Amino acid sequence: MTVSRGWSVGTLGHLVEAPPSGFSPLRDIDLFLDRKNERLGSGFLCAVDVLRDLLEKEGALNGDLRRHDFHHQLFGIVQYNLANYLGRSKYIDGLDSMPPSRFLATNTNGLWEYSPFLCGVGLAEGLIEAYSTSITILDKLPEPILLVHLHNMLVQKGYITTPISLFKALTETFPGAFFANNEAPTSKFASTFQTRVNSEPPPPGHKAQRTVGDLKKLDLNRFVKRKSYLLACDAAGWNPDRMPDNEVRVPYALGAYRINRTGCMIDPITGEKRMKETELVKHARSAGVSEEMLTTWATSAFKKIEKYNRLPKPFAGESVREGYSPMLFPGQPNEPTLQCIDMLSLCLGQFHKFEDALKKLRNPLYVHAYEIDPRWRQQKRVGLGFLALEQRNEECLRVMAEEMQNPRVGTAIYWDGLDDHEKTLERGKRRWEKRRDKPDSHLCAVM
């Protein structure tokens, strides 16, 4: 807190200088929530309102206005708590039932306006709540998994030549959630989809009342069970040694450190060094880490592998917007930056586009799923998606491909546009050099 106000301690003793211009401890919280809706599609609060409207329309489409009551209640509570308590003091509303804050004389928002630590801890808790809620809903809705399978089929059949960022991001962010063994099929698309759905029966107790702890564990989810890095750290009590190997990511810092501790063994047949077959090593290989890289991590001093703490280009791909650097959290996974609620809205909106275009054409598959076949009366979109995966109608596939690319949608990110890590370090280096060269021109030193 003192550093953000220009008071720090260095080799010269206590250093006092003008606070950084434009600095606000609440910057990242404001971007995350976007209470004033200044950045369309980026703030959590507005995204929840949009998703609520889309779910109501989906319920009306299937003749069940209460089918999403659980979802409304779930993210409604999270939305209310974040809007009213994260980065916002109740003193703003004139609270007088408790002793006044000593910060009221300068700012009614109290300590939030002065403590980067408080803002950081609060933001971490808010991101955990937002992620666990979003993933719980994403796992229950059929649209995301249907669209991922449809997109894969359209790419494989040549209707879409360049994969679309949104669906590529879903498969890369949640490996194994949509395809068995994380392998996208090249044929038999309908049967592969059906097998994937049937291979994950609802877990025992999935209809029981869920607690906040259940949501954070994600154990009752059918498909998407991957915790964000923040959620995994929170579950481990913020003790890295307590985090199980199946929740450690590669090629990030903690994963590299764990592999470094695993070490190598000598192959009794070839006499060559190779990695011990641990769960983390297998996961690293499936994530695309080469044997050479694994051996380097295992045999090098940990301080020498810091250069691997960034997200490699194959992992960045198109899963983030063009121009966005995946270095906001150097050396760690970047799920916290993804606006999962907005990704859900994009998936629901994509089906709205399919329906509008196919209805105008009176497409046979649309008419069959939405108006004729009673099997799909309460799951019309599942019917349309499954019939399309069976490749029964050329017109339907062509329309779906056109609508997916009109326009091509990417992933929404809470902090899109902020400087990446390297720029931040470079700016800090220039500032330090200025302080070193002219120490008396801009600060007061007290030994």
Buried (B, 14 or more C-beta within 10 A) or exposed (E): EEEBBBBEEEEEEBBEBEEEEEEEBBBBBBBBBBBEBEBEBBBBBBBBBBBBEBBBEBBEBBEEEEBBEEBBEBBEEBBEEBBEEBBBBBBEEEEEEEEEBEBEEEBBBBBBBBBBEBBEEBBBBBBBBBBBBBBBBBBBBBBBBBBBBBBBBBBBBEBBEEBBBBBBBBBBBBBBBBBEEBEBBEEEBBEBBEEBBEEBEEEEEBEEEBEEEBBBBBEBBBBBBBBBBBBBBBBBEEEEEEBEBEBBBBBBBBBBBBBBEBEBEEEEEEEEBBBEEEEBBEBBBEBEBEEEBBBBBBEEEEEEBEEBBBBBEEBBBBBBBEEBBBBBBBBBBBBBBBBBBBBBBBBBBBBBBBBEBBEEEEBBBBBBBBEEEEEBEEBBBBBBBBBBBBBBBEEBBEBBBEBBBEEEBBBBBBBBEBBBBEEBEEEEEEEEEEBEEEEEEEBEBEE
